[in-house]
């Protein structure tokens, strides 16, 4: 299995990096295609706004971008956790739901770690941090030789975790913990990407 890491070059291009690295790892693009111009191209085509501070890529746009390249993409949501987002980031959460609804994207329940990595799938996990209000960030998970590797575009790190450690993080109830080299909380939203 191929695993790559890349350091995002813009504060809000983390999802673009996850898309780009996933495409390389799944063989949709060549590893040498991973570069700043591709990162910025994906980000420019998918970001929700040109307003500073609102330039992130929401899940619906990420899924549409991946699907346009021939990948399968589905979304999972732990409603026990996302209930907190309705208050902590009400406007963003409403835009997230509207984006899915407008594109006919159905939400599945909680991510199942026992099967989510089948077919060499990649998982985008939406994490959160306070600055001073809740902001979101995307990290990329893949399974390799019994370990789950988490690539964090913020710094380009690739950290190994056991399934139990990942399960504990994904079960978090809106409380920040050290994960992927930073203090994050689980936002309860994940995107599964595969070729089948």
Secondary structure per residue as TSV (DSSP state, phi and psi in degrees):
chain	resnum	aa	ss	phi	psi
A	1	X	-	360.0	136.1
A	2	X	-	-88.8	137.5
A	3	X	-	-133.5	129.9
A	4	X	-	-124.7	161.0
A	5	X	-	-135.9	150.1
A	6	X	-	-153.3	138.0
A	7	X	-	-92.8	119.7
A	8	X	-	-59.4	147.0
A	9	X	S	-105.7	-1.6
A	10	X	S	-134.1	148.0
A	11	X	T	-55.7	-32.6
A	12	X	T	-115.4	24.4
A	13	X	-	-101.9	19.2
A	14	X	H	-60.1	-41.5
A	15	X	H	-69.5	-35.7
A	16	X	H	-60.7	-40.6
A	17	X	H	-65.0	-43.6
A	18	X	H	-60.9	-40.4
A	19	X	H	-63.1	-48.4
A	20	X	H	-62.2	-47.3
A	21	X	H	-66.4	-40.6
A	22	X	H	-60.8	-43.5
A	23	X	H	-61.5	-38.2
A	24	X	H	-69.0	-43.4
A	25	X	H	-67.4	-30.8
A	26	X	T	-89.6	-0.3
A	27	X	T	83.4	13.0
A	28	X	S	-74.1	-35.8
A	29	X	S	-126.9	167.4
A	30	X	-	-84.1	148.9
A	31	X	G	-54.8	-34.9
A	32	X	G	-71.4	-8.7
A	33	X	G	-79.2	-13.8
A	34	X	-	-68.1	113.1
A	35	X	S	-163.0	169.7
A	36	X	H	-60.9	-39.7
A	37	X	H	-66.9	-37.0
A	38	X	H	-69.6	-43.3
A	39	X	H	-53.5	-49.3
A	40	X	H	-69.5	-31.9
A	41	X	H	-65.5	-46.8
A	42	X	H	-62.5	-47.7
A	43	X	H	-60.7	-45.9
A	44	X	H	-62.6	-35.1
A	45	X	H	-78.7	-22.5
A	46	X	H	-114.2	-17.2
A	47	X	-	-64.0	151.0
A	48	X	S	-74.7	-23.3
A	49	X	-	-160.9	160.5
A	50	X	S	-95.8	2.2
A	51	X	S	-73.4	128.3
A	52	X	T	-57.5	130.1
A	53	X	T	93.2	-10.9
A	54	X	-	-126.2	39.3
A	55	X	-	-105.0	14.6
A	56	X	-	-76.8	164.8
A	57	X	-	-99.0	121.8
A	58	X	-	-80.1	158.4
A	59	X	H	-53.1	-40.0
A	60	X	H	-60.8	-43.9
A	61	X	H	-67.9	-37.5
A	62	X	H	-62.0	-44.3
A	63	X	H	-65.3	-42.1
A	64	X	H	-63.8	-39.6
A	65	X	H	-62.5	-46.5
A	66	X	H	-65.0	-42.0
A	67	X	H	-64.8	-34.5
A	68	X	H	-67.2	-19.0
A	69	X	T	-96.4	4.5
A	70	X	T	97.4	3.8
A	71	X	-	-88.3	157.4
A	72	X	E	-93.1	138.6
A	73	X	E	-143.0	131.9
A	74	X	E	-138.1	153.9
A	75	X	E	-110.8	143.3
A	76	X	E	-123.3	142.5
A	77	X	E	-140.7	127.1
A	78	X	-	-92.5	99.8
A	79	X	H	-66.0	-22.5
A	80	X	H	-63.4	-34.8
A	81	X	H	-86.6	-43.7
A	82	X	H	-68.0	-15.0
A	83	X	H	-56.3	-34.7
A	84	X	H	-69.8	-29.2
A	85	X	H	-68.1	-29.4
A	86	X	H	-60.1	-24.9
A	87	X	H	-101.9	-41.8
A	88	X	H	-73.1	-28.4
A	89	X	T	-146.2	59.4
A	90	X	H	-57.5	-47.2
A	91	X	H	-64.9	-46.7
A	92	X	H	-63.5	-39.9
A	93	X	H	-64.7	-39.4
A	94	X	H	-65.3	-40.6
A	95	X	H	-64.4	-38.2
A	96	X	H	-59.2	-49.9
A	97	X	H	-64.7	-40.9
A	98	X	H	-63.9	-41.9
A	99	X	H	-60.4	-42.0
A	100	X	H	-65.7	-47.2
A	101	X	H	-63.0	-42.7
A	102	X	H	-64.5	-23.1
A	103	X	T	-107.7	12.7
A	104	X	T	63.3	31.1
A	105	X	-	-95.9	119.5
A	106	X	-	-87.1	145.1
A	107	X	E	-95.0	133.0
A	108	X	E	-88.1	171.5
A	109	X	S	-75.4	-153.1
A	110	X	S	-59.9	147.2
A	111	X	-	-67.1	133.1
A	112	X	-	-101.6	106.5
A	113	X	T	-64.3	-21.9
A	114	X	T	-73.3	-17.7
A	115	X	T	-133.6	-10.2
A	116	X	T	-66.3	-22.4
A	117	X	T	-93.0	2.8
A	118	X	G	-56.0	153.2
A	119	X	G	60.2	31.5
A	120	X	G	59.4	33.7
A	121	X	-	-68.5	154.1
A	122	X	E	-111.8	147.9
A	123	X	E	-123.7	122.6
A	124	X	E	-89.3	123.8
A	125	X	E	-110.6	126.1
A	126	X	E	-86.1	122.0
A	127	X	E	-115.6	165.9
A	128	X	E	-130.5	159.7
A	129	X	E	-152.5	156.3
A	130	X	E	-96.9	131.2
A	131	X	S	-160.2	70.5
A	132	X	S	-78.4	-13.8
A	133	X	S	-94.6	171.6
A	134	X	E	-67.7	126.3
A	135	X	E	-120.3	154.4
A	136	X	E	-111.6	160.8
A	137	X	E	-149.8	154.0
A	138	X	E	-115.4	130.5
A	139	X	E	-117.6	158.5
A	140	X	E	-116.1	123.5
A	141	X	E	-107.8	142.1
A	142	X	E	-144.9	154.7
A	143	X	E	-108.5	133.2
A	144	X	E	-148.4	120.6
A	145	X	T	52.3	46.7
A	146	X	T	81.3	-7.7
A	147	X	E	-109.1	152.5
A	148	X	E	-102.8	125.5
A	149	X	E	-104.0	133.1
A	150	X	E	-115.8	114.0
A	151	X	E	-92.5	121.0
A	152	X	E	-103.8	114.0
A	153	X	T	-61.4	-23.9
A	154	X	T	-80.2	86.6
A	155	X	T	111.5	-16.2
A	156	X	T	69.1	25.0
A	157	X	E	-79.7	159.5
A	158	X	E	-137.4	105.8
A	159	X	E	-114.2	138.1
A	160	X	E	-90.3	137.5
A	161	X	E	-136.3	153.6
A	162	X	-	-80.7	163.6
A	163	X	H	-61.3	-36.7
A	164	X	H	-63.4	-40.7
A	165	X	H	-64.7	-40.7
A	166	X	H	-66.1	-43.5
A	167	X	H	-59.1	-41.4
A	168	X	H	-62.9	-42.5
A	169	X	H	-65.2	-45.8
A	170	X	H	-66.4	-21.0
A	171	X	T	-88.4	-3.3
A	172	X	-	-57.5	147.4
A	173	X	-	-109.2	69.7
A	174	X	S	57.6	37.7
A	175	X	-	-124.4	127.0
A	176	X	-	-69.8	140.6
A	177	X	E	-138.6	163.5
A	178	X	E	-72.3	117.6
A	179	X	E	-150.1	132.1
A	180	X	T	55.0	35.8
A	181	X	T	83.4	3.7
A	182	X	E	-140.0	172.3
A	183	X	E	-92.5	105.9
A	184	X	E	-126.8	159.2
A	185	X	E	-116.4	153.8
A	186	X	E	-79.6	127.5
A	187	X	E	-88.4	-7.2
A	188	X	E	83.8	11.7
A	189	X	E	-124.9	134.8
A	190	X	E	-143.5	150.6
A	191	X	E	-119.4	126.7
A	192	X	E	-98.9	130.3
A	193	X	E	-126.8	129.7
A	194	X	E	-149.6	177.9
A	195	X	-	-97.9	-9.5
A	196	X	-	-128.1	360.0
